[in-house]
Amino acid sequence: MKILAEFVHEVLGHSLFVVLFGGEITNLYISVLWPYEYSYVYWNLPNATSMQLAWIYASGIIVCMGLSFIIQAFLILRGRVWFHFEIALFWLAFWSLLSSSGYLLIGGLASFGDVKELIELGVLTGMFSVFLGLAAFVIGFVVLSAILKRALVEVFSVEKARLGVAAFWLIIPFLVAIMVVSPERNLNLAYLPLAFVPALISYLMERFIFASKHEVDAYPDDVADE
């Protein structure tokens, strides 16, 4: 699913818009080692306007983010689906969200890649990029956590499902650590502690907020008597 999300970013995003504007693709590489190394597409579009360039650079982020939220909406609104299909879609939604929101967040902090190009074109600023990335991630964080817990409850107890959701978000500091050591990135080690925040927030929410709600739902009469 991670590789498929990279394909969506480079092919259904950048490459598609280049072709739509009359350009041609000269080289395409989908990395199996992302985020250690980049995927990329090389293209040729003579006399491209600033608006066309903006759409081309932004298209990978837009398409991935759109795909992620479409899948999230489907899984939330559709209700029960085949377990393995649900997990596969969950991972695709997660990697697509991370590819887009992470690009905006980290690109705004350490200007590189598509975000750097958009900033130079005047479409984004560093702070606005961070804001957009953070807003998208927070929404996805809440929705994906709910989807994951619902799936885990089918296999484990509610308590283990809560712990599993919090543990899942430890993937973020793992990926950031890979970016820090990557020679292709310009990410400061100081950002690594911030990557633990989603897992910490998830644990606190599951431990104190959703746990309390579950207890109220499980023992409504006792709570009412008190």
C-alpha positions as CSV (number, residue, x, y, z in Angstrom):
1,M,0.0,0.0,0.0
2,K,2.9,2.3,0.6
3,I,4.3,1.7,-2.9
4,L,0.8,2.1,-4.3
5,A,0.5,5.5,-2.5
6,E,3.8,6.5,-4.1
7,F,2.4,5.4,-7.5
8,V,-0.7,7.5,-7.0
9,H,1.4,10.6,-6.0
10,E,3.8,10.4,-9.0
11,V,1.5,8.9,-11.7
12,L,-2.0,9.9,-11.0
13,G,-0.7,13.2,-9.6
14,H,2.3,14.8,-11.3
15,S,2.4,12.7,-14.5
16,L,-1.3,13.0,-15.2
17,F,-1.2,16.8,-15.0
18,V,1.9,17.0,-17.1
19,V,0.2,15.0,-19.8
20,L,-3.1,17.0,-19.5
21,F,-1.1,20.2,-20.1
22,G,0.5,18.8,-23.2
23,G,3.9,17.7,-21.7
24,E,5.7,14.4,-21.8
25,I,7.1,12.1,-19.1
26,T,10.8,11.4,-19.7
27,N,11.5,9.2,-16.6
28,L,9.6,7.7,-13.7
29,Y,10.9,6.1,-10.5
30,I,8.8,4.6,-7.7
31,S,10.9,4.1,-4.6
32,V,10.4,1.0,-2.5
33,L,12.6,2.6,0.2
34,W,10.4,5.7,0.8
35,P,10.9,7.8,3.0
36,Y,14.6,7.1,2.9
37,E,14.8,8.0,-0.7
38,Y,12.4,9.9,-3.1
39,S,10.2,8.6,-5.8
40,Y,10.3,11.0,-8.8
41,V,9.1,11.8,-12.2
42,Y,11.0,13.8,-14.8
43,W,9.0,15.6,-17.4
44,N,9.2,18.1,-20.2
45,L,6.7,20.9,-20.7
46,P,8.1,23.8,-22.8
47,N,6.7,27.2,-22.1
48,A,4.7,26.1,-19.0
49,T,2.9,28.9,-17.3
50,S,3.2,29.6,-13.6
51,M,-0.4,28.3,-13.1
52,Q,0.4,25.0,-14.9
53,L,3.6,24.5,-12.8
54,A,1.7,25.1,-9.6
55,W,-0.9,22.5,-10.5
56,I,1.8,20.0,-11.5
57,Y,3.8,20.5,-8.3
58,A,0.7,20.4,-6.1
59,S,-1.1,17.6,-7.9
60,G,0.7,14.7,-6.1
61,I,-0.3,16.1,-2.7
62,I,-3.8,17.0,-3.8
63,V,-4.5,13.5,-5.3
64,C,-3.1,11.6,-2.4
65,M,-4.9,13.6,0.2
66,G,-8.2,13.4,-1.8
67,L,-7.8,9.6,-2.1
68,S,-7.1,9.2,1.6
69,F,-10.1,11.2,2.7
70,I,-12.4,9.4,0.2
71,I,-11.3,6.0,1.6
72,Q,-11.7,7.3,5.2
73,A,-15.2,8.5,4.4
74,F,-16.1,5.2,2.7
75,L,-14.8,3.1,5.7
76,I,-16.6,5.3,8.3
77,L,-19.9,5.6,6.4
78,R,-20.0,2.2,4.8
79,G,-20.0,0.3,8.1
80,R,-18.9,-3.3,8.2
81,V,-16.8,-4.6,5.2
82,W,-14.7,-7.7,4.7
83,F,-11.9,-7.5,7.3
84,H,-9.0,-8.0,5.0
85,F,-10.4,-5.5,2.5
86,E,-10.9,-3.0,5.3
87,I,-7.3,-3.4,6.5
88,A,-5.9,-3.0,3.0
89,L,-7.9,0.2,2.4
90,F,-6.9,1.5,5.9
91,W,-3.2,1.2,5.0
92,L,-3.7,2.9,1.6
93,A,-5.6,5.7,3.3
94,F,-2.8,6.0,5.9
95,W,0.1,6.1,3.5
96,S,-1.8,8.5,1.2
97,L,-2.5,10.8,4.1
98,L,1.1,10.6,5.3
99,S,2.5,11.2,1.8
100,S,0.4,14.4,1.5
101,S,0.1,15.9,5.0
102,G,3.7,14.9,5.9
103,Y,5.0,16.5,2.7
104,L,3.2,19.8,3.7
105,L,4.4,19.6,7.3
106,I,8.0,18.7,6.8
107,G,8.2,20.7,3.5
108,G,7.1,23.8,5.4
109,L,9.7,23.3,8.1
110,A,12.6,22.2,5.9
111,S,11.8,23.4,2.5
112,F,12.3,20.7,-0.2
113,G,10.7,19.0,-3.2
114,D,7.2,20.0,-4.4
115,V,6.6,22.3,-1.4
116,K,9.8,24.2,-2.1
117,E,8.7,24.7,-5.7
118,L,5.2,25.9,-4.6
119,I,6.7,28.3,-2.1
120,E,9.0,29.7,-4.8
121,L,6.0,30.1,-7.1
122,G,4.2,32.1,-4.4
123,V,1.4,29.6,-4.0
124,L,2.4,28.6,-0.4
125,T,4.4,29.9,2.5
126,G,6.2,27.8,4.9
127,M,3.8,28.5,7.8
128,F,0.7,28.0,5.6
129,S,2.1,24.7,4.4
130,V,2.6,23.6,8.0
131,F,-0.9,24.7,8.9
132,L,-2.5,22.7,6.0
133,G,-0.4,19.6,6.7
134,L,-1.2,19.7,10.4
135,A,-5.0,20.3,9.8
136,A,-5.2,17.4,7.3
137,F,-3.2,15.1,9.6
138,V,-5.3,15.8,12.7
139,I,-8.5,15.0,10.8
140,G,-7.0,11.8,9.4
141,F,-5.5,10.9,12.8
142,V,-9.0,11.0,14.4
143,V,-10.8,9.1,11.6
144,L,-8.1,6.5,11.0
145,S,-7.8,5.8,14.8
146,A,-11.6,5.1,14.9
147,I,-11.4,2.8,11.8
148,L,-8.4,0.9,13.2
149,K,-10.0,0.4,16.6
150,R,-13.2,-0.9,15.1
151,A,-11.1,-3.4,13.1
152,L,-9.0,-4.5,16.0
153,V,-12.0,-5.0,18.3
154,E,-13.0,-7.9,15.9
155,V,-9.8,-9.7,16.9
156,F,-8.8,-8.5,20.3
157,S,-10.4,-7.2,23.5
158,V,-11.4,-3.5,23.7
159,E,-8.5,-2.8,26.0
160,K,-6.0,-4.4,23.7
161,A,-7.6,-2.6,20.7
162,R,-7.1,0.7,22.5
163,L,-3.4,-0.1,23.2
164,G,-3.0,-1.3,19.6
165,V,-4.3,2.1,18.2
166,A,-1.8,4.0,20.4
167,A,1.1,1.6,19.4
168,F,0.2,2.0,15.7
169,W,1.1,5.7,15.8
170,L,4.6,4.9,16.9
171,I,5.2,4.3,13.2
172,I,5.5,8.1,12.8
173,P,8.7,8.5,14.9
174,F,10.1,5.4,13.1
175,L,9.5,7.1,9.7
176,V,10.9,10.4,10.9
177,A,14.0,8.7,12.1
178,I,14.5,7.3,8.6
179,M,14.1,10.7,7.1
180,V,16.7,12.2,9.6
181,V,19.4,9.7,8.5
182,S,18.5,10.0,4.8
183,P,21.1,11.9,2.8
184,E,18.3,13.2,0.5
185,R,16.5,15.0,3.3
186,N,17.3,18.1,5.2
187,L,15.5,17.2,8.4
188,N,16.9,18.3,11.7
189,L,17.2,15.7,14.5
190,A,15.4,18.1,16.8
191,Y,12.1,17.3,15.1
192,L,12.2,13.6,16.1
193,P,10.7,14.1,19.6
194,L,7.7,15.8,18.1
195,A,7.0,12.6,16.1
196,F,6.0,10.9,19.3
197,V,3.2,13.3,19.9
198,P,0.5,11.4,17.9
199,A,1.2,8.2,19.8
200,L,1.1,10.0,23.1
201,I,-2.1,11.8,22.3
202,S,-3.7,8.6,21.1
203,Y,-2.7,6.8,24.3
204,L,-4.1,9.6,26.5
205,M,-7.4,9.7,24.5
206,E,-7.8,5.9,24.6
207,R,-6.9,5.7,28.3
208,F,-8.9,8.6,29.7
209,I,-11.5,9.8,27.2
210,F,-12.7,6.8,25.3
211,A,-12.2,4.4,28.3
212,S,-14.5,6.6,30.4
213,K,-17.1,6.6,27.7
214,H,-16.9,2.8,27.4
215,E,-17.4,2.4,31.1
216,V,-20.5,4.7,31.0
217,D,-21.9,2.7,28.0
218,A,-21.2,-0.6,29.8
219,Y,-22.7,0.4,33.2
220,P,-25.3,3.1,32.5
221,D,-27.5,2.2,35.5
222,D,-24.7,2.3,37.9
223,V,-23.6,5.7,36.7
224,A,-27.1,7.0,36.8
225,D,-27.5,5.8,40.4
226,E,-24.3,7.5,41.4
